[in-house]
Amino acid sequence: MRTVKEYEAHPGLNPGFFGRNTERPLPIRGLKTAVLWPRMYKKLIAGALVALFGFFPLNMIDREEEKGWFAFYTPWNYCKGSVVDVSYLLDAPAGKHGFMSVKDGHFYFQDGKRARFWGLNIHSDRACFPDHGQAEDIAKRLAQLGCNAVRMHFLDNETPGGIIDSAYNDSQHFSDSQMERLDYFIYQLKQNGIYVCFDVFGLGARRFKIGDDVLQYDMIKRHSTMSVSFFNKRIIELSKKFAADFLTHVNPYTGKAYIDEPSIAMVEMTNENTIFLKSLCEALPSYYKEEIRGIWKKWLIAKGRDAAGEWHEDGEFLLEIQSGYQEEMYKYLRSIGVKVPIGSSNLPYSNLNLAADSKMDFIDIHAYWDLSDNLDRIHNRPLIMQNCLNSATIINTIGAAKVYKKPLISTEWGSNWPNDWRASDILTTASYARLNDWDGLFLYAYNGGWGMSWDKLEKRLYYGTVIFNDPAKMGLFPIASIIFLRGDVASAVNEYRVSYNINKLFNMEDAYQDKLKTAGIMYVSRLEKDFDRQDTGGMNYPYLKELSPKNKRIMSDTGELISDSEKGIFILKSPKTVSFCGFIGKEAQFEYNGIKFSTASDFATFTVTSLDGKEIGYSSHLLAAVVGRARNKGQKFTPHITKKPNDIQRDVYILNKGAAPILVEAIEGEVSIKNNLRKPAKVFILDENGLRKSQIPVNAAKGSFSFRIQESYKTIYYEIIKE
């Protein structure tokens, strides 16, 4: 039986915003910050490095020769007959259980069924608008991969990238042709059991025009639009109009307005929006800086307080502004007929910010590791080697946003190409998300952004955040879906609740310590925060003896998950799925309950999962997946490669992003699996579509069988049949 332990906590402002590595703050995409080198300087350095290393032999710049790597491309379209098809995890059509709501801290449908989402993002810079044939293909493919939810991101781009009609001198008209394509796509997603999440207020990619009657409209950049939305009446008015126009639009293929469509799982007000982030406030045009300063001064007079410092340093003021805006918008959405859960945004920058967001129906947070949108340089640090006490890991970042009695989702997360070690992060994130009983994760991003549509896609990796064809991510996505949606990892036995006094949070000192004192709990048990405590007594954090800095090997309180940061190894031991991944060459052999795997390869992920829902020993149909590193052909870095977990001073520059085809590192090893059924086993290698290529030799033994994985098979998938 799960136990709940309550604790009180010190106030704290989390430095750097959640979702980026806090050791070196990174900007919201598109927002320049003073902490980063100017873009031109970086280009000059990169150019100098290219020239320098151009004098060296090719094999000195290549991370290694391409010998031992093979072409493997995960397709974006439906693969009929694929063995790697987990669409049975979905419950089509989406919406069949009625509208979703919140109960006891989780999502539930109208008929009482619990809702969880293992999803993907599709970016509306073109990708949200496939033609009809593509829409049918994509929807079936997403279901096949085990994706049961899609977040439609940045719909408020102008045509041809979004729904705002660029032919008008304002941003208040939708394109009929774009809406028709979007409608059909959503209809196809619904038919295949895939729910949709919107951020609907037109405050993401939207650019205001002269006809919008917005002051300094040409000086409001995309991300500064957001902080303006908390206080400027005209922007709020336009936001309400956008939401009403969009959500009351009737989809001709479903016959329902989006406010009446139960396959729309939830809506959010905007993207990565907070008034607590100083860099957003500093990006405001002059008129809006003066406007918010004037609002603050009037507020101070009403409070009987003297002005001290700047308005963006006043925690109490910021909380009232953001909470007031969000509560106003929440009431408005309900007034126009929105029935599903409503969230605010996805950037709980601080505990005060999180307290404001906690007044909504659910919490959302974005979390990235080694994010590099521009692909000029990366740290190339392996997330799997990060100590669980590092507050910037994906698990700690997401878990720090869990609020008592509120569902928790992450609508953007990922560790991006060209990070060499990203394959292990899909499996670890899905496993710890299920341990913590989180409600949904949306990997960023299946396709879109960068002007990418579904036409003439090449067999290469394009950008760090475009993942539809990445074997290190999408190759393992269906198995991660099994882990999360089927529930192959048990929820933690213990919960720890940390309580905060809102008034004490106005003192934003000791911020970093707040993050450090909650980090790691999510690798062992569950953590949640409570902002309703009113007393002024002493404050404490939970103490878990497992979380000693000297202890590098951490086990969940269920005994199913092990994270060894010193070796860089993750182990999942459950009856239906077993995974062993990371720098597994450091351990001669992995063995659990009759399943053995050994390899001489330095880095790899090895997973065996039951496809028929039975325990592995009794399953008649299994899938084994073995994935290491993946890259483009000819991809080149500067010679520095780091596996050091905290090496952030030396960057790895990308000299050449490479070209098609995508290459996967060959992993060789030996697999042995228990066979309680005592039936002969057959093993088939599968191609990139999940179709059988050929049968390979199997060695039978008493109560088990074994087979080799090797380079010549040129696959990451092995289908196992016992009959």
N, C-alpha and C positions, 0 to 999 in steps of 0.2 A: 504494500500500500504506500502511495506517495506521501511524503511528509513535507510540511511547509514550515520553514524557519524564517522568522522575521528579524530584520536588523534595521538600525537607523544609520543614516549616512551624513557625512560632511557635505556642505554645498560644494559645487564645482562647475567651472566652465571648461568644457572640453576643448583644448587647443587644436588648431588646424581643423577643418571640418571632417565629420565622420565620413569615412569612405575613401579617403586618400591617406597615404602614409604620413603619419604625424611628424616623423623625424625631419622631413622636408616638405612643407605644405605645398600642395599643387592646386591650381585654380579650377573652378568650375569650367567646363569646356567652353572656350571662347572668351573667357575673362582674363585679362592680363593682371598680374600682381607684381608688386615690387620685389617679392622674395625670389623671383626667378630671373635668370639671365635674360636680357633682351633677346628676342628671337633672332635678330640679325647677328648678334655676337655668337650665338650657338651655331648658326649656319657657317660663319667664318671658321670657327673651330673645327666643325665637321669637315669643311672643305679642306682645311689644312691637313687633317688626318687622312682624308682620302688621298691627297697628294703624297703625303709621307709614306703611307703603306703601299702606294702604287709602285714603289721601287722594290718591294719585297716579292719573292716568289709567291705564286697563288696559294700554295698549300700553307703559307705562313699566315694568311689572312682568313682562310677558311677555318671554321671551327674544327672541322675534320674533313677528310675526304668523303665524297658521297658514296664511296663503296660501302656496301652493307646497308644502304637505305633503298627503299623502293617506293614507287608511285602509289598513292592511295588517296582517293578523293571521295568525301562524303557528299552525295548529291543533294540538291535542294528540292528536287521533285520526287513524287511518289514512286516507290519501287515495288511493283506488284510481285507477290510471292516471296517477299523478303522474310527471312527467318528472324531478323532483327526488327520485329514489329510488335510493339507493346501497346497498340491501340486498345487492347482489351482492358487496360487500366482506366480508360475513359468511359463515360456514361452518356452516350449520345441519345438524343440531341441535347446540347447545352440548354439549360433552362427548364428541363423536364421536371425538376424537383421544386420549382417555384422560385420566387425572389429570395435572394440571400439576405441574412440579417446577422446580428451579433448576439451571442448568448454565452455567458460564462467565460468570456475572454477568447472566444473562437468564432469562426464563421459557421453558420448553419443555414441550410436551405429551409424553405417554407414547410416542407414535410418532415423536418427534423433530422435530415441527413447532414453529417459533418462535411464541410467543404475544405479541401486543401488544394493548393495550386502549385504545380511544377511547370513554370512557364518560360516564355521567351519574349523579348522585345522585337517589334518591327518598327523601324524608323520611318516617319512619314516624309522624309526627303525622298520621295518617289515610291518607296517599297510598299507603302500601304495601299497602293492603287494598281494592283495587277490587272491584266485583262481577264476575261471570264475563264478562259481555259487555264491560265496560270493560277487563278484563285482556287479553282477546283483541285489542281495538282498540289498547291502549297498546303491547303487545308488537310488533305489526306496525308501528306508527308508529315506535317506537324503532329497529327494524331498518331501516326506510325512511330514517331520518335518518343511518344509519351508526353507530349506537351498538351496540357489541358487548359491553358490560359495564355492569352496574348495581350501584351500592353501595347496599345497604339500610341506611339510617341511623336510629339511635335506635329500634330495634325494642323496646327495653325501656321505652317509654312504657306507661302504663296504658291500658286500654280507655276510650274507643273509639279512642284515638290509637295504641296499640301492642298488644303481645301479652300483657302482664301483666294478669291478670284482677282488676279493681278490686273484685270482690265479696268477696275474701278479706281477712283482717286481716294478711296477709303479702304479699311480692312474689315468691313462689315458685311461683305457679300460672299456667299459660298459658290464655288464652281459647280454647276449642275453635273458636268461630266465626271469630275473628281468624286463627287458625292455618290454618283451612280456606281462607280467602280468600288468605292469603299463599302457601300451598301451590299453589293453582291459578295464581296470578300467576307464581310461579317456574317452574311447568310450562310456561306459555305463553312465558315468556322463553326457556326452553331450546329449545322447538320452533322459535323464530325465530332461533336462533344467538346468544343473548345470555347471557353468563356473569354470575354473581352473586358479590359480595364481601360478607362479613358482618363486623361487629365484635360479638362474641358473649358477652362476659363480663357483660353487664348492669351496666355502669358508666358509662353515658352519661346517659340521661334517668331512670334508675331512682330511685324514691323508696322508701326502706325504711319498714317499718311496725312496729308493736309486736310482731307475731308473728314477726318476723325475728330477735329476740333480739340486736339491735344496740344498743350503748350510744349514748345521745344521738342516736338515729335521727332524731328530729324536728329536730335541729340540723344534720344533714349535708345540705348543699345539693347540687344535681346535680353541680357541678364539684368541690366539695371531696370528694365520694365518691371521685374518682379518686386523689388523692394518699394517701388512707387505704388504698387497695387495695395499696399497695406494702409495707405492714408489719403491718396488723392481721389476725390469724389468722381472725377470724370473717368479715370482709369477703372474704378470700381463699377461705374455705370456700364462702361463698355464690356467689362468682364461678365457682368450679369447678362447683358444682351447676347454675347457670344454663347454662353452656357444655355440660355433659353432657346436661341435659334437652333443650336446643334442638337440638344437633347429632345426637343419637341419635333424634330425632323422625322418624318415617317419613312421607314425603309420599305420600299415597294415589294421587296422579295420576302419580307416577313409579315408585312401588313401592319407593323407596329411602330410607334414612335420609340425612340431609344429610352425614354423614361418609363415606357410600358413593356420593355423587353427584358425578360428574366435571364437571358444569356449574357446581359451586361452585368458583370459580377459586382463592380464597384466603380466609383468615380473619385477623382482627386481634383483639387482646386487648381493646382499648377505643378511645375517641376522645379525641384531644387530651389525652393523659395523660403527665405527666412530674413527677418529684419535684424537678426542677431549677428549676422556675418558682416564684419566691418568693411571688408573689401567691396561688398555689394553697395553698402551705404556710401562709400567714397566714390563709387562710379555714377552716382546720381548727377544729372544736370543741375546747373546752378539754381534754377527756379525751384526745383523740388527739394534741394538742400535747405533753402530758405523756408519753404513751406513746412517741412517737418520740424525745423528748428522753432518756428513760430508756434506750432502745435505743442511742442514740448514746453515752451515758456508759459503758455496758458495753463498747461497741465500742472506745472510747478506752482503757479499762483493758486490754483484750486486746491492743491495739496498743502499749501502753506509752507512750501520748501524754497530754499534759495538755490539758484543755479550753481552747480559745481561740475566741472569737467565738461564733457560733450554729451549730446542727447543719445548717441549710440553707445555710451558707456553706462547709461542709466538702466539697470536691469528691470526695475519696477515699471518704468515707462515703456520699455520695449515689450514686456510681457502684456501690458494692457493694450497696446496698439495691435500686436499680432493676435492676441486672443479675441479682441473686439472684432477685428476684420473677419477672422475665421468663423466666429459665432454668427456674425451677420450673414455671411455667405452660406453657412449651413442652413440657417432658417430660410433663406431665399430658395435654395435648392429644394428643400422640402415643400415650400409653398408652390413651386411649379410642378410638383408631382413626382420628384425623384424618390424611389422606393428602396434603393439598394444602399449599402454602407457608403458613407462619405468620409474621405480623408482630406487632410489639408495639403501637405506636400511630402517631401521625402528627404529632408535634410535637417534632422534634429541636431542642430549644431552644438547645443549645450543642454544642460538639464533644465534650464528655464524654457528653452525652445521646446524641449520634449514635454514639459509640463503644459505648455500651450497646446501642442498637438494632441495631448492626451484627452482633451475635451471633445475630440472628434471620435468617430466610430472605430478607427483602427490606426495603427502606427506603421509608417513606411520609412525605410532608410536605404540609402545607396552605399555600397561598399565595394571598393576596388583594391587590387593589389598590383603594384608595378604598372600603373596606368600610363600609357604613352600614346596619346592620340596621333601625334604628328610623326611618330616613328623616326625620329632623328637620333634618339638615345634612350636607353633604359638602364635600370640598375641590374636587371637579370638576377634578382635574388630569389631563391627557392622559398616559397611560402611554407612548404612542408618542413623546413628547417627552423622556422621561427618558434621560439619558446612560447608556450601558451600564455605566458605573462606579458607578452608584447601586446599592448592594447590596440595596435593598428592592424592586427590580423583580421581577415574577413569575418571569422566567427565572433571575435570580441567586438568588432565594430557593429555587427548586426545585433548581437545579444545585448549590448549596452542600451539599446533602444526599446527593450521589452518593458511594457508598463502593465501593472496589475489590472486584470480584467479587460485588457484590450488585445485584439489580434495583432500579430506582428508579421509584416511582410517586407521583402526587399524587392522593389521593382527594377532595380539595376544592381548587378553584382558581377564580378568576374576578375580573373587574372589573365591578362591579354597577351596574345602573340605580339612580339616575338620572344617573350619570356620562355626559356627552354623547358621549364619545369611545370608548366601549367596543367598537364594532363592529370596530375594527382589531385588538383583542387576541386574538380567536379565531384569526385567521389567523397572527399572529405567534407565538403560543404553540405552535400545532400545528407550525409550521415549525421553530422552534428545538428543540422536543422531539425531532423526527425527526433534526435535525442532531446532537443529543447522544445519540441512540440510547436515549432513555428508554423505559421499558417500559409505561407506562400513565398516562392522565390522565382524571379523572372530574370533569367540570364540575359546579359546585354551583349550584342543584339544580333538576332538571326540574320537580318539584312536591312539595308537602308542607311541613310546618312551618306555623305560624300557624293550625293547625286546618283546613288546606285539603285537601279530598278531590277527587274527579273529578266531582262533581255541580254542575250549574248554574254552570259557569265563564263568567265574563263576558269580553268582548273588551277587556280592559284589563290593564295591568301592575299587579301586586298589591304585591309586595315586592321589595327589591333582590336577594334570593337565590332568587326563584321565576321561572324563565326560559322555561317551555315555550312561551310565546306572544310572546317578544321577538324581533322581526325582526333586531335588531342582533346577536343571539347565535344563536338557533336558525335564523335565515335563512341563516347562514353555516356552521352546524355540519356539514352534509353535505359541503361543500367541504373543511373542515378535516379531516373523516374521510378523505377521499380523500388529502389531503396526508400524514396520519399513517399510515393503515393500508395504503394502496397504496404508499407510500414515494416520493412525488414529490420529496422533498428527500433528497439524499444525506447519509450520515453524514459527520461531520468527518474530515478526513485525519489530524489530529494529536490525540493525547491527552496531557494533562498530569496527572501524579500527584503529589499533595502528601502527604508522610508526617508523622505526628505521633507523638511519644513520649508515651505515656499518663501517665507520671509527671510530665512537665512540664505536662501539661494541668491538673494539680491546682492549679497556680498560675494563677488566673483573671484575670491582668492582661493588658493590651494586647488586650482583647477586640475592640474595634471595628476595630482594624487588621487582625485576621484576616479579617474580612468584606471589608474594602476591598481586601485584597491578592489575593483570589480573584475579586472581582467583574469581570465583563466577559469572562472567558475563555470562557464558554458562548455568547457571541455570535460567537466566532471558531472555536473548536475544542471539545474535550471536556475536562472536569475530573473527577477522582475523588480521593477521600481514602483514605488507608491509615493504620490505627491500630496497626499491628504493629511499627513500628520500635522497636528496643531501645537503640540506641547513644545517646550524649549529645553528639554533635558539633554543629557549627553547623547552622543551619536557614535555608532559603531558599525563596522563592516563585518560580514561573515568571515570566519577563519576556516579554511580547509587545509588540513595538514598535508594533503597531497600536493598543494601548490607551493611547495618550497622551491626557491630558485635553484637549489641543488638537485632537485628531482627533474630529470629531463624526460622521463618516461611516464606519461600521465594516462591513467585508465578511467573510463567513465564509471559511474556508480552502478551501472548495469553490467559491467564486465565485458561489454561487446566492442567497445572502441578503445584503441590504444594509439597515442601520439607520442613518438619519440623524436624530439627536436634535435638531439645530439646526433643521431644517426640519420635523421631526415626520413623517417619511416612512419607510415600510417597502417593500422591493421583494423579491419572490420571482421568480427567473428559472430555471425548469426546463423540460425539454422537454414535459412534460404539463400543467403548471399554471403560470400566470403571474399574479402579483398585484402591485398598485400601490395602496397605501393610506395613509391619514393625511391630513395637510394638503396634499393634492396640488395644490390650486389655486396653490401656490407655484412649481410647475414647469409651464411652458407646455404641455409634452407629454411623455408617457412612451412610450418605444419600445424594444422588445427583440425581436430576431430576427423582424422582420416583424409584430409586434403593436404597435399604437399606441392610445393613449388620451389624450384631452384633455378638460378640463372647466374651467369657470370657478368651480365650487363650491369652497368653502373646504376642507371636510372630506368625504372619501368613501373607500370601499373599492371597488376594481375588480378582479375576478378572472375569468379565463377558464381552464376546465379541460376536459380531454378526458374524455368519458363512456365511450368505448369502449376506453380504455387505450392508444391510439396517440398519437404525438407530435402536438401541436396542428396543425401544418401538414398532416399526413396523416390527421387524424381526420375521420370522417364525422359525428360527433355531439359537439357541444360545449355547454357551459353557461357563460353569462356572468352574473355577479351583481354588482350595483351597489347598495351600501347606505351610507347616511350616518348621520344621527342618527335616533333613534326615541324617542317619548314619548307620554304620554297626552294626549288632547284637554283643553285647559284647564290643563295642568300649568304651575305658576308657581314661579319662584325669586325670591329677592331679586336686585336688579339686578347684583350683582357676578358676572361670569363670568370665570374665569381660564383662560388657556392657558399661563400661566407654569409651567414644570415643577416649581419648588421653592416655590411659593406655598402654605405650609401655615398661615400666620398668619391669613388671612382666610377664613372659612368661607362657603359658600353655603347659605342656609337655604331649605328647601322650604316654601313657603307653601301650596301646593295640589298634591297628588299627581295631580290630574286624574281623568278618568273615560274610559269607552269613547267612541269607538273608539281603538285605538292608531294613532298617526300616524307616517308615515315621511317624512323630508325628500326632496323630489324632487331628483334629480341629473340634470343635463343635460350632454350631451357627445357626442363622436364616437369611434367604435370602428372600427379597421381591423385585419383579421386575414389573415395569409398563407394561401394556398390552394394547396398543392403538388399537390393532387389535380386541379386544373383543372376541378372540377365546379361547376355553379351552386349558390349558397348560398341557403338560405331562413332567415329569422329570425322566430321566433314569440315574442310576449310571453306570459308565464305568469301565472296568478293566484296567490293565496296558497296554494292547494292544489297548485301545480305543474302545473296543467292549462292547455292552450293557450286563450288568449283570442282572438287574431287574429294574422295575419301582417303584418309591417311592411316598408316598402321597403328594398331592398338595392342598393347601388351596386357594380357589378362593375368590376374593373380587372385588368390583367395580373398574374396571380399573387397577387391578393388581392381582398378585398371589404370594404365598410364599411357602417355603419348608424348612425343616430342613437339616442341614448337621451334621452327627454324626459318632462316632467311629465305630459303627457296620457296616457301609457301606464299610469301608476299601477301600476308593478310594480318589483320588484327583480331579476327573473329574465328572461333572454333565452335561448331555446333556438335552437341553430344546427344546421342540417342541410345537409350537402353531398351532393347526389345528381344 
